[in-house]
Amino acid sequence: MVSFFYRIIRFMVMTLLLGMVAAFLLLTGGCGYMYYRYGHDLPDHDVVKEYEPKVITRLHAADGSLMAEFAEERRLFIPIDQVPEHVIQAFISAEDKDFYKHGGVDFFSIAKTMVRNVSRATSGQRLAGASTITQQVAKNFLIGDAFTVERKIREAFIAWRLERDLSKDDILELYLNEIYFGLRAYGLAEASLAYYDKAVADLTISEAAYLASVIKGPSNYEPDDPDELKRGMDRRAYVLNQMAENGYITDEDVQTLRDVVPDFDIQVRSNAAATDETGYFSTEAYRQLSDTYGPAVVRTEGLSVRTTMDPALQELAQRVLRDGLHDYDRRHGYRGPVGFVEISDWQAGLAAAELPYDILDFRPAAVLQFDGTTAQIGFTDGTTGTVPIEGYKWAKVTIDDDTVGRTPTQPRDVFAIGDVVLVSARGSGAYNLEQIPEIEGALVALDPHTGRILALVGGYAYEPSRGALNRATQAERQPGSTFKPFVYLAAMEQGFSPKSTVLDNPWIIPARSQGEEDWRPRNYDGTFWGRQPLYVGLEWSRNLMTIRLANEVGMNRIVEIARDFGISDSLPPYLAVSLGTAETTLMDLTTAYGMLVNGGKQIEPALIDRVQDRYGRTLFRHEKRNCVDCNVAEDWERTSMPVVFERAEQVTTELAAYHVVSMLRGVVENGTAQRRVGKVVDRPVGGKTGTTQESKDAWFIGFSPDLVVGVYVGFDQPRSLGKNESGGKAASPIFAAFMNEALAGTPITQFRYPEGVKFSTIDPRTGVIDVRRVASDGRVIGDTGVEQETVQGTRGTSAPVPSSSESTATEDVRSSTSSSSTSSRSSDTQTTPRVISSDAIF
């Protein structure tokens, strides 16, 4: 009997063992099959070890302040050791409470989820997952998010591999930097800025718990929507309870924090974020970076870019340019309201009004009623204000480019009830009537010694959605008389001096064929001054003198100078070009003036000082000069000053460049820019006005010894600015306003000149001169006269012989079929003594 039971027990044991072996073999075989089916061709998980997330490229101004960001995904990488413990605990509690216990796959959570999914499947709901943080890393980096059984199996295999090869902290770092939080924010660091505008290190438990909540469905928990905020708070309550259950916080903490709404400070940043103030500068820098490294690198590799922009000068440039454009616009009258509303429901109508994109700080308002000389206006918030006559008396009716109506004396002359207008505050509830200028413009400020662009404004208002045409770098226009200094430079190179003389008399080139008209260029005022020194021709922008001079020195050399100075690579060698008929950009022309100021050394306009990659390695430096012993001196008190070697190419002689600079100083002190620059700017400056035919473009390029500023004013679709407008009237006041404020508080710097240059003082009315010489230390030896200019030269000029025909329209040139009477300048036109050398009288 015993043996019978023994045999039965033995049979059962053997059967159990065989079953276990069979189960083991089946399990092993199943696992082998599963690995062969799903795991043998898994993607290489080494890519996770070498993870380099897409991060933001940031542009900084010269002082280090942030000015723009560019990104494909807005992400800032943060190492796990910089993430506070309570923030990590919030995410673990929300997503994977056993993260530090499992080996990549949590089978207990999978079992619970399978049970829940039975009811989900019967009710038609989407099945829930049970992915660990490790599995989510595998999904985000290697597998994708297709919801299939195969993907889950492959995800599990990769998770096991990741757990084998990476630490828990490494996996958590990958996770926190990769996930999407909504509000265009990828990764924890960017999410902290987007939701709270603070660093991760400053997050509270309440704030961290909300961030941990939103990753389940970022579009469902955006706090700026009341319904979504409620869902987010409910989800956060769950996270707080999980943190308490895991022992990270107490139940009392949960009760305290449950109903406390985090202090949100929503910052939804664009993937190409730049302010209106820095937009033109940063966009141009982005173009240059993209040309060098490619757009994909700029938007994904987290470059750190130090630009040349001076924030104070940039703000000043934008302000004075806008002020100048407003001044021009007001001179040409009021074009009318931007819209109209029914007065019975003016507030709703005003809220729905379509407004110009570039109203900037102006406020839209509806005209409600009149009271004497005052108009009452209302705003969208229901508040009201007034526009007194002082705020609208500028608003003469625009008739055409040159004509405006009478000055208004009452509101009805300007407004109608229901008009939608733009206003700016005067104070005490009063407002000024405003108008968005149709005119456009640009301003560039640069360092003439390095080429560094200190300020760049390419238009009235920066609006990237409308293309953001940069009129400083992209718009090519005729420079007019601002090109003339380079004609005079060619003459200085060939032995002319500022005192050399040229005829200011009629110049006619006969038509080459029947039906064409003779080319008869004119001076701006239609007069002729006879034989005059070159400095007079440049100071007063005499077209006929410039044409004769260009004919004498040869257009081929002028074309070479334009190429060497970066104005244009392919100017045609026609005399009309000497008057500025060939197109260029404000940036190129301003840079060319910088080469005159620095003594003829070549410079390249630079917006970028340095580029570093995400690891801080320098990829580019603008500074190419070599400083010997800069980094080896140990005791500065016992060593000499390090020597910096210049590498710049000399594109013209230092003396020739200085001759032109000194004549351009005369433009400001005695010539076309005296009224609006010379009498306004209290520093040594020079410059040149420019106005193209029919006054379509207005320019002023000016400089101090260490700062060059170019200003352009004109319409995007070329048309006349008005017959009374010019570079001196529309552009030079902008330059003067910029220079006065930019140089305020800085030491007065005199212009530098080459050693040994001969000086002499000349009275332009008598021709009396007094020769002097400059000492090696720069002091002028002598005590008579007022020094204003240096000249040297051995060559004069006689009336040149006309050459080939040109018929191109030119700056300050007027076609003329009848001759103008010769007129000489009155004796008091110019009375300031000039400094000249004795060997330059012809």
Residue pairs with C-beta under 8 A, 6 or more apart in sequence:
34 153
35 157
38 150
38 153
38 154
38 157
39 153
39 154
39 157
42 142
42 154
42 157
42 158
42 161
43 142
43 143
43 158
45 138
45 142
45 158
45 161
45 162
45 165
47 141
47 142
48 137
48 141
48 142
48 162
48 166
48 174
49 165
49 166
51 141
51 174
52 301
52 614
53 73
53 75
53 77
53 177
53 178
53 186
53 187
54 71
54 72
54 73
54 75
54 186
54 299
54 300
55 71
55 75
55 76
55 77
55 300
55 301
55 302
55 614
56 69
56 70
56 71
56 74
56 75
56 76
56 190
56 302
57 69
57 70
57 71
57 289
57 298
57 299
57 301
57 302
57 303
57 304
57 305
58 66
58 68
58 69
58 302
58 303
58 304
58 305
59 66
59 67
59 68
59 69
59 70
59 274
59 282
59 285
59 286
59 305
59 307
60 66
60 67
60 304
60 305
60 306
60 307
61 67
61 278
61 307
61 309
61 310
61 311
61 314
62 306
62 307
62 308
62 309
62 310
62 311
62 454
62 609
63 310
63 311
64 306
65 311
67 274
67 275
67 278
67 281
67 282
67 307
67 309
67 311
68 272
68 273
68 274
68 275
68 278
68 279
68 282
68 285
68 286
69 269
69 272
69 273
69 274
70 271
70 272
70 273
70 286
70 298
70 299
71 271
71 272
71 299
71 300
72 271
72 296
72 299
72 300
73 186
73 271
73 300
74 184
74 185
74 186
74 190
74 194
74 269
74 271
75 177
75 185
75 186
75 187
75 189
75 190
76 187
76 189
76 190
76 193
77 177
77 187
77 189
77 302
77 614
78 176
78 177
78 187
78 188
78 189
78 200
79 173
80 88
80 169
80 170
80 172
80 173
80 176
81 169
82 200
82 201
83 176
83 188
83 200
84 200
84 201
84 203
84 208
86 205
86 208
86 248
86 249
87 188
87 200
87 203
87 208
87 211
88 172
89 243
89 246
89 248
90 205
90 208
90 209
90 211
90 212
90 239
90 243
90 248
91 133
91 172
91 175
91 176
91 208
91 211
91 212
91 215
92 99
92 100
92 133
92 246
93 212
93 239
93 242
93 243
93 245
93 246
93 248
94 209
94 212
94 213
94 215
94 216
94 238
94 239
94 242
95 133
95 136
95 212
95 215
96 106
96 132
96 133
96 134
97 242
97 245
97 246
98 106
98 108
98 109
98 132
99 132
99 133
99 134
99 168
99 172
100 168
102 132
102 134
103 160
103 163
104 132
104 134
104 135
104 156
104 159
104 160
104 161
104 162
104 163
105 132
105 134
105 135
105 156
105 159
105 160
106 130
106 132
109 130
109 132
110 130
112 130
113 128
113 129
113 130
116 128
117 127
117 128
120 126
120 127
120 128
121 127
126 147
127 147
129 147
129 152
131 139
131 155
132 159
133 171
133 172
133 175
134 159
134 162
134 163
134 171
135 155
135 156
135 158
135 159
136 175
136 179
137 159
137 162
137 171
137 174
137 175
137 178
138 155
138 158
138 159
138 162
139 145
139 151
139 155
140 175
140 178
140 179
141 174
141 178
142 158
143 151
143 154
143 155
143 158
144 151
145 151
162 171
163 171
176 187
176 188
177 187
177 188
177 189
178 186
178 187
179 186
179 187
179 188
179 215
180 186
180 215
180 218
181 187
181 188
181 190
181 191
181 194
181 195
181 211
181 214
181 215
181 218
182 194
182 214
182 218
182 219
182 221
182 222
183 191
183 194
183 195
183 218
183 222
183 266
183 267
183 268
184 194
184 268
184 269
184 270
184 271
185 191
185 193
185 194
185 195
188 200
188 211
189 199
189 200
191 211
192 198
192 199
192 200
192 202
192 203
192 207
192 211
193 199
193 267
193 269
194 266
194 267
194 268
194 269
195 207
195 210
195 211
195 223
195 262
195 264
195 265
195 266
196 202
196 203
196 207
196 262
196 263
196 264
196 265
197 265
197 267
198 265
203 211
204 262
205 240
205 243
205 249
205 253
205 257
206 236
206 257
206 260
206 262
207 262
207 263
209 236
209 239
209 240
209 243
209 257
210 221
210 223
210 232
210 233
210 236
210 262
212 236
212 239
213 221
213 232
213 235
213 236
213 238
213 239
214 220
214 221
214 222
214 232
214 235
216 235
220 228
220 231
220 232
221 228
221 229
221 231
221 232
221 235
222 228
222 229
222 232
223 229
223 232
223 262
223 264
223 266
224 264
224 266
229 261
233 259
233 261
237 254
237 258
240 249
240 253
240 254
240 257
240 258
241 254
243 249
243 254
244 250
244 251
244 253
244 254
271 299
272 286
272 464
274 282
274 283
274 462
274 464
276 318
276 360
276 461
276 462
277 314
277 315
277 318
278 309
278 314
279 462
279 464
279 468
280 456
280 457
280 458
280 459
280 462
280 468
280 470
280 472
281 307
281 309
281 314
281 453
281 455
281 456
281 457
281 607
282 307
283 462
283 464
283 468
283 470
284 456
284 458
284 470
284 472
284 473
284 607
285 305
285 307
285 607
285 608
286 298
288 607
288 608
289 298
289 303
289 305
289 608
289 611
290 298
292 620
293 301
293 303
293 619
297 303
301 613
301 614
302 613
302 614
303 611
303 612
303 613
303 614
303 619
304 611
304 612
304 613
304 614
304 616
305 608
305 610
305 611
305 612
306 608
306 609
306 610
306 611
307 607
307 608
307 609
308 452
308 453
308 454
308 606
308 607
308 608
308 609
308 622
309 453
309 454
309 455
309 456
309 607
310 454
310 455
313 445
313 454
313 455
313 742
314 454
314 455
314 456
314 457
316 455
316 738
316 741
316 742
317 443
317 445
317 455
317 456
317 457
317 738
318 457
320 443
320 734
320 737
320 738
320 741
321 441
321 442
321 443
321 457
321 460
321 711
321 734
322 460
323 734
323 737
324 441
324 711
324 713
324 730
324 731
324 733
324 734
324 737
325 437
325 439
325 440
325 441
325 460
325 713
326 434
326 435
326 437
327 733
328 437
328 439
328 713
328 721
328 725
328 730
329 435
329 437
329 438
329 439
330 394
330 435
331 404
331 722
332 398
332 401
332 404
332 722
333 395
333 396
333 397
333 398
333 399
333 404
333 405
334 394
334 395
334 396
334 397
334 398
334 414
334 433
334 435
335 398
335 435
335 438
337 367
337 415
337 416
337 419
337 420
337 421
338 353
338 355
338 356
338 364
338 420
338 421
338 422
338 436
339 353
339 354
339 355
339 364
339 419
339 420
340 416
340 418
340 419
340 420
341 349
341 350
341 353
341 366
341 418
341 420
342 349
342 418
343 366
343 368
343 417
343 418
346 366
346 368
346 378
346 418
347 366
347 378
347 380
347 382
349 366
350 364
350 365
350 366
350 378
350 379
350 380
350 420
351 380
353 364
353 420
355 364
355 420
356 436
357 461
357 463
357 465
357 466
358 436
358 460
358 461
358 463
359 422
359 436
360 461
361 424
362 422
362 423
362 424
362 434
362 436
363 379
363 422
363 423
363 424
363 425
363 431
364 379
364 380
364 420
364 421
364 422
365 377
365 378
365 379
365 385
365 420
365 421
365 422
365 423
365 431
366 377
366 378
366 418
366 419
366 420
366 421
367 375
367 376
367 377
367 411
367 415
367 416
367 417
367 418
367 419
367 420
367 421
368 376
368 377
368 378
368 384
368 417
369 375
369 376
369 417
370 376
370 410
370 411
370 412
370 415
370 417
371 386
372 410
373 388
373 389
373 409
373 410
373 411
374 386
374 387
374 388
374 389
374 411
375 386
375 387
375 392
375 411
375 414
375 415
376 384
376 385
376 386
377 384
377 385
377 386
377 387
377 421
377 423
377 431
378 384
378 385
379 385
385 423
385 429
385 430
385 431
386 429
386 430
386 431
387 411
387 415
387 423
387 430
387 431
387 432
387 433
388 426
388 430
389 408
389 409
389 410
390 426
391 423
391 426
391 430
391 431
391 432
391 433
392 408
392 411
392 414
392 415
392 432
392 433
393 407
393 408
394 433
395 408
395 414
395 433
395 435
396 404
396 405
396 406
396 407
396 408
397 404
397 405
398 404
398 405
399 405
401 719
401 720
401 721
401 722
401 723
402 722
402 723
402 724
408 414
414 433
415 421
421 433
421 434
422 433
422 434
422 435
422 436
423 431
423 432
423 433
423 434
424 431
424 432
424 434
425 431
425 432
426 432
436 460
437 460
438 715
439 460
439 713
439 714
439 715
439 721
440 459
440 460
440 471
440 713
440 714
440 715
440 716
441 459
441 460
441 471
441 711
441 712
441 713
441 714
441 731
441 734
442 457
442 458
442 459
442 470
442 471
442 472
442 475
442 586
442 710
442 711
442 712
443 455
443 456
443 457
443 472
443 586
443 709
443 710
443 711
443 712
443 734
443 738
444 453
444 455
444 456
444 457
444 472
444 586
444 587
444 590
444 709
444 710
445 453
445 454
445 455
445 456
445 707
445 708
445 709
445 710
445 738
445 742
446 452
446 453
446 454
446 590
446 591
446 594
446 605
446 707
446 708
447 454
447 594
447 706
447 707
447 708
448 593
448 594
448 595
448 597
448 598
448 603
448 703
448 706
448 707
448 708
449 598
449 601
449 603
449 706
450 603
450 606
450 622
450 623
451 591
451 594
451 603
451 604
451 605
451 606
452 606
452 609
452 622
453 587
453 605
453 606
453 607
454 707
456 470
456 472
456 473
456 587
456 607
457 472
458 468
458 469
458 470
458 471
458 472
458 473
458 474
459 468
459 469
459 470
459 471
462 468
469 475
469 716
471 586
471 712
471 716
472 585
472 586
472 587
472 710
472 712
473 585
473 586
473 587
474 585
475 585
475 586
475 712
475 716
476 583
476 584
476 585
477 583
477 584
477 585
477 692
477 697
477 712
477 714
477 718
478 580
478 581
478 582
478 583
478 692
478 693
478 696
478 697
478 811
479 567
479 580
479 583
479 584
479 589
479 690
479 692
479 697
479 699
479 811
480 579
480 580
480 690
480 691
480 692
480 697
480 699
480 727
480 810
480 811
480 812
481 541
481 543
481 579
481 580
481 688
481 689
481 690
481 691
481 699
481 727
481 811
481 812
482 580
482 589
482 688
482 689
482 690
482 699
482 700
482 701
482 727
483 562
483 567
483 577
483 578
483 579
483 580
483 582
483 584
483 589
483 690
483 811
484 538
484 541
484 546
484 578
484 579
484 580
484 688
485 538
485 593
485 596
485 660
485 663
485 664
485 688
486 558
486 561
486 562
486 565
486 567
486 592
487 546
487 549
487 550
487 553
487 558
487 578
488 534
488 537
488 538
488 546
488 549
488 659
488 660
488 663
489 561
489 596
489 652
489 656
489 657
489 659
489 660
490 550
490 553
490 554
490 557
490 558
490 561
491 500
491 534
491 549
491 552
491 553
492 653
492 655
492 656
492 659
492 660
492 793
493 557
493 652
493 653
493 656
494 553
494 557
494 795
495 793
495 794
495 795
496 534
496 549
496 553
496 793
496 795
496 796
496 797
497 534
497 659
497 791
497 792
497 793
497 794
497 795
497 836
497 837
497 840
498 533
498 534
498 535
498 659
498 662
498 663
498 789
498 791
498 793
498 836
498 840
499 533
499 534
499 535
499 762
499 791
499 793
499 834
499 836
499 837
499 840
499 841
499 842
500 533
500 534
500 793
500 795
500 796
500 797
500 840
500 842
501 531
501 532
501 533
501 534
501 796
501 797
501 842
502 531
502 532
502 534
502 537
502 545
502 548
502 549
502 552
502 797
503 530
503 531
503 532
503 544
503 545
503 548
503 799
504 523
504 528
504 529
504 530
504 531
504 532
504 537
504 542
504 544
504 545
505 528
505 530
505 544
505 799
505 822
506 520
506 528
506 544
506 819
506 820
507 520
507 521
507 544
507 547
507 548
507 802
508 518
508 519
508 520
508 802
509 518
509 519
509 575
509 802
509 804
509 805
509 806
510 518
510 805
511 517
511 518
511 519
511 805
512 805
516 807
517 807
517 815
517 817
519 576
519 805
519 806
519 807
520 815
520 816
520 817
521 543
521 544
521 547
521 576
521 579
521 810
521 813
521 814
522 543
522 544
522 813
522 814
522 815
522 816
522 820
523 542
523 543
523 544
523 812
524 541
524 543
524 691
524 812
524 814
526 814
526 816
526 820
527 820
527 821
527 822
527 823
528 544
528 820
528 821
528 822
528 823
529 536
529 542
529 823
529 824
529 825
530 822
530 824
532 542
532 545
534 545
534 549
534 663
535 662
535 663
535 666
535 789
535 834
536 542
536 545
536 764
536 830
537 545
537 546
537 549
538 546
538 663
538 664
538 666
538 667
538 671
538 688
539 663
539 666
539 667
539 670
539 671
539 672
539 830
540 671
540 672
541 667
541 671
541 672
541 688
541 689
541 812
543 579
543 810
543 811
543 812
543 813
546 578
546 579
547 575
547 578
547 579
548 797
548 799
548 800
549 578
549 797
549 800
550 558
550 575
550 578
551 575
551 800
551 801
551 802
551 803
552 797
552 800
555 573
555 574
555 575
555 577
555 578
556 573
558 571
558 573
558 577
558 578
559 571
559 572
559 573
559 577
561 651
561 652
562 568
562 571
562 582
563 569
563 571
564 602
564 651
564 652
565 591
565 592
565 595
565 651
566 588
566 591
566 592
566 604
567 584
567 588
567 589
567 592
568 582
568 583
568 584
568 588
571 577
571 582
572 582
574 804
574 806
574 808
575 803
575 804
575 806
576 806
576 807
576 808
576 809
576 810
576 813
577 808
579 810
579 811
579 812
579 813
580 690
580 692
580 810
580 811
581 808
581 809
581 810
581 811
586 699
586 710
586 711
586 712
587 605
587 710
588 605
589 699
589 701
589 710
590 605
590 701
590 708
590 709
590 710
591 603
591 604
591 605
591 708
593 701
593 703
593 708
593 710
594 603
594 703
594 708
595 601
595 602
595 603
595 651
595 652
595 657
596 657
596 660
596 661
596 664
597 657
597 661
597 703
597 705
597 708
598 657
599 654
599 657
599 658
599 752
599 754
600 650
600 651
600 652
600 653
600 654
600 656
600 657
601 646
601 648
601 649
601 650
601 651
602 648
602 649
602 650
602 651
603 648
606 622
608 620
608 622
609 621
609 622
609 623
610 618
610 620
610 621
610 622
611 618
611 619
611 620
612 618
612 619
613 619
624 647
625 644
625 645
625 646
625 647
626 644
626 645
626 647
627 642
627 643
627 644
627 645
628 642
628 643
628 644
628 645
629 639
629 642
629 643
630 642
633 639
633 642
654 754
655 754
655 757
655 792
658 751
658 753
658 754
658 757
658 790
659 790
659 791
659 792
659 793
661 686
661 703
661 751
662 686
662 751
662 753
662 788
662 789
662 790
662 791
663 789
664 686
664 687
664 688
664 703
665 684
665 685
665 686
665 751
665 788
665 789
666 686
666 788
666 789
666 834
667 673
667 674
667 686
667 687
667 688
667 689
668 674
668 677
668 678
668 681
668 685
668 686
668 687
668 702
669 678
669 788
669 832
670 678
670 830
670 832
672 689
672 728
673 687
673 688
673 689
673 700
673 702
673 728
673 732
675 728
676 728
676 729
676 732
676 733
676 736
677 685
677 687
677 700
677 702
677 732
677 735
677 736
680 733
680 736
680 740
681 736
681 739
681 740
682 740
683 704
683 739
683 743
683 748
683 749
684 704
684 705
684 748
684 749
684 750
684 751
685 702
685 703
685 704
685 739
686 702
686 703
686 751
687 700
687 701
687 702
687 703
687 732
687 735
688 699
688 700
688 701
688 702
689 699
689 700
689 726
689 727
689 728
689 731
689 732
690 697
690 698
690 699
690 700
690 701
690 727
690 731
690 811
691 697
691 698
691 699
691 725
691 726
691 727
691 728
691 811
691 812
692 811
693 809
693 810
693 811
693 812
693 813
693 814
694 720
695 720
695 721
695 722
695 723
695 725
695 726
696 714
696 715
696 718
696 719
696 720
696 721
697 712
697 713
697 714
697 718
697 721
698 712
698 713
698 714
698 721
698 725
698 726
698 727
698 729
698 730
698 731
699 710
699 711
699 712
699 713
699 727
699 731
700 710
700 711
700 727
700 728
700 731
700 732
700 734
700 735
701 708
701 709
701 710
701 711
702 708
702 709
702 710
702 732
702 735
702 739
703 709
704 739
704 743
704 749
705 749
705 750
705 751
705 752
706 749
707 739
707 742
707 743
709 735
709 738
709 739
709 742
711 731
711 732
711 734
711 735
711 738
712 731
713 721
713 727
713 730
713 731
713 734
714 721
715 721
721 730
753 774
753 778
753 790
755 774
755 776
755 778
756 773
756 774
756 776
757 774
757 790
757 792
758 771
758 772
758 773
758 774
758 790
758 791
758 792
758 837
758 838
758 839
759 771
759 772
759 773
759 774
759 780
759 782
759 787
759 790
759 835
759 837
760 769
760 770
760 771
760 772
760 785
760 835
760 836
760 837
760 838
761 769
761 770
761 772
761 784
761 785
761 786
761 787
761 833
761 834
761 835
761 836
762 768
762 769
762 833
762 834
762 835
762 836
763 833
763 834
764 830
764 831
764 832
764 833
764 834
765 827
765 831
767 841
769 836
769 838
769 841
770 782
770 784
770 785
771 837
771 838
772 780
772 781
772 782
772 784
772 785
772 787
773 781
773 782
774 780
774 781
774 790
775 781
780 787
785 833
785 835
786 832
786 833
786 835
787 835
788 832
788 833
788 834
788 835
789 834
789 835
789 836
790 835
790 837
791 835
791 836
791 837
791 840
792 837
792 839
792 840
793 837
793 839
793 840
794 839
794 840
795 842
796 842
797 842
809 815
